[in-house]
Amino acid sequence: MDLFKMFSKNDNSKDIAKERLKLVLIHDRANVSPQFLEMIKGEIIKVISDYMEIDESALEIKLTRTKRDADNSTVPALVANIPIKKMKETGKI
């Protein structure tokens, strides 16, 4: 067994746990449940699917915090990474 691989796996698990904890804290502060986020994700997919074909398996939507320039405070932000496979004819002008 490679000793270095064992330590790198622990670091990876630590980083994953840290990211998950950040996500939980953001959800708590924004008062948004995971079910609500899934509902938003479904609505976004429904609307965008009218105009383009997307890769739902690679779709990533998360709630994070972003800095507001006006007063340097942070506010919740919905971040979406939506891979587009192709545009639909109805979406072209």
Wavefront OBJ file of the C-alpha trace (Angstrom):
o trace
v 0.000 0.000 0.000
v 1.348 3.405 -1.004
v 1.645 5.571 2.085
v 1.485 8.850 0.130
v -1.778 7.888 -1.582
v -3.339 7.230 1.805
v -2.496 10.753 2.970
v -3.682 12.389 -0.235
v -7.047 10.614 0.086
v -7.432 12.031 3.612
v -6.665 15.535 2.354
v -9.223 15.078 -0.423
v -11.855 13.900 2.062
v -11.033 16.828 4.300
v -11.477 19.281 1.422
v -14.775 17.687 0.401
v -16.051 17.826 3.984
v -14.948 21.458 4.258
v -16.839 22.389 1.054
v -19.950 20.551 2.244
v -19.828 22.369 5.564
v -19.531 25.721 3.773
v -22.564 24.807 1.677
v -24.587 23.866 4.775
v -23.673 27.153 6.467
v -24.656 29.148 3.381
v -27.983 27.302 3.170
v -28.617 28.041 6.853
v -27.810 31.725 6.530
v -29.984 32.116 3.440
v -32.822 30.095 5.024
v -33.009 27.853 1.947
v -33.624 24.120 2.302
v -31.994 21.579 -0.037
v -35.506 20.708 -1.264
v -36.090 24.348 -2.222
v -32.784 24.403 -4.120
v -33.808 21.232 -5.979
v -37.140 22.853 -6.846
v -35.306 25.880 -8.270
v -33.014 23.557 -10.222
v -36.029 21.789 -11.750
v -37.637 25.096 -12.740
v -34.416 26.357 -14.330
v -34.070 23.115 -16.308
v -37.676 23.384 -17.486
v -37.305 26.967 -18.717
v -33.896 26.570 -20.355
v -34.914 23.302 -22.033
v -37.424 25.262 -24.146
v -34.515 27.051 -25.844
v -31.546 24.703 -25.739
v -30.557 21.111 -25.109
v -28.539 20.899 -21.903
v -26.473 18.199 -20.214
v -28.511 17.638 -17.051
v -26.007 15.131 -15.654
v -23.286 17.813 -15.573
v -25.592 20.631 -14.409
v -24.421 22.263 -11.192
v -26.456 24.764 -9.209
v -25.335 25.953 -5.808
v -25.942 28.696 -3.331
v -22.879 30.683 -2.334
v -22.013 34.115 -0.973
v -20.727 37.050 -2.988
v -19.442 40.484 -2.012
v -21.642 43.491 -2.631
v -19.602 46.457 -3.896
v -21.803 49.157 -2.373
v -21.141 48.409 1.294
v -18.605 45.544 1.142
v -21.075 43.100 2.742
v -21.759 39.579 1.503
v -25.087 38.361 0.142
v -26.341 34.949 -0.990
v -25.864 34.232 -4.711
v -27.270 31.451 -6.863
v -24.516 30.119 -9.144
v -25.397 27.879 -12.076
v -23.064 25.976 -14.375
v -25.269 24.684 -17.206
v -23.468 22.821 -20.017
v -25.251 23.454 -23.349
v -25.283 20.623 -25.887
v -26.974 22.591 -28.671
v -29.427 25.393 -29.342
v -32.965 24.506 -30.399
v -34.514 26.053 -33.496
v -37.214 27.760 -31.375
v -34.507 29.592 -29.444
v -33.030 31.253 -32.532
v -34.191 34.662 -33.646
l 1 2 3 4 5 6 7 8 9 10 11 12 13 14 15 16 17 18 19 20 21 22 23 24 25 26 27 28 29 30 31 32 33 34 35 36 37 38 39 40 41 42 43 44 45 46 47 48 49 50 51 52 53 54 55 56 57 58 59 60 61 62 63 64 65 66 67 68 69 70 71 72 73 74 75 76 77 78 79 80 81 82 83 84 85 86 87 88 89 90 91 92 93
